[in-house]
Amino acid sequence: LQRSLQLYAKQDPMMLVVIDDGSTDNTEDICRYHSALIHYIKLTDKEPGEWRDSASFLNLGIRYALHQLEAKHIFITHPEVIPGLWTIRYAVECAKDNNTWVSCKPWYLSYEEQAVLDKYDWKNNPHLVTTIPGFYGKSELTGYFGFKDYLPENIEKTDIWHSWLFGGGSREFWLRFGGLNPTKTWGSVDMDLMNRRNAGNVKTVTPNYKLSMVVHQNHDDLGTPKDMNAAMRNVPVYDNTNCFKPELLAP
């Protein structure tokens, strides 16, 4: 989170909304004492041991940005995702037509690459990750994702990228699609919105520039399922009819 905020602070003027769903890694202190402008929201309505999927609190952040901050563009991500130096600038340019979903391609770090990165001062060299020996051509993710699209060299060649690791659009886009639907299925945040975009023939673009890509750091989340087929079995699917039912977003 500290590395992510460090890079966001270098972007063009922007506001950050951090939704804390009961984290135990000093998120509140990091946000409170950071130099960046952060709107920090801590969720306290969860029962002990209760699990809540990502769409639940991402919806809250989208609503807050739309109505309280009246943001012109809204992008969603996770704290382990670090933006490139020009990520925001290029993403806004791509989203100016109000009907385009913008998603930046990620570099995934293996545990070994993360360990190498941790030895250096990230603040003074934000793109050190690209110089890690053997970074290209290796990815631990191919083991349980089962396809090669997540290899860094393939990601760089992809013009359309559907992941929500860093993605979003204009204010008009979010008012039209009404945010995301909470479900109990891990990974459904991406697939839910992707199905809605596809049903509505929404163009998905990726800024084709190296400094607009993002870095996905590792996080040791033992609760994340590795069986992606099982995780995606109950993902909601939308057709053209219910895709365009407006979800009313009360301020």
Number of C-alpha atoms within 10 A of each C-alpha: 16 15 17 20 21 18 19 23 17 14 15 12 10 14 16 18 19 20 20 15 19 13 11 8 9 9 19 17 9 13 20 13 9 13 11 18 16 16 16 16 16 14 12 9 9 11 7 6 6 7 11 15 17 21 23 16 20 22 18 16 22 25 21 18 21 21 12 10 13 12 15 16 21 22 22 16 15 16 17 16 21 28 29 24 21 20 24 23 14 19 25 19 12 21 22 15 13 16 21 19 26 28 29 32 32 26 24 24 22 17 15 11 18 17 12 14 17 10 8 11 11 15 12 8 9 18 17 14 18 13 10 14 9 9 18 14 11 15 18 14 17 13 10 12 14 11 10 15 16 21 20 20 15 12 19 18 11 13 13 17 20 20 17 23 23 25 23 25 26 24 20 16 21 22 16 17 18 20 24 23 17 17 18 15 18 20 19 23 23 18 18 20 24 20 18 21 21 15 17 17 12 14 12 22 21 21 24 16 14 14 14 21 25 24 23 22 21 16 10 7 7 7 8 11 13 13 10 14 12 12 16 14 10 13 19 16 14 18 12 14 9 11 20 15 11 12 14 11 14 7 8
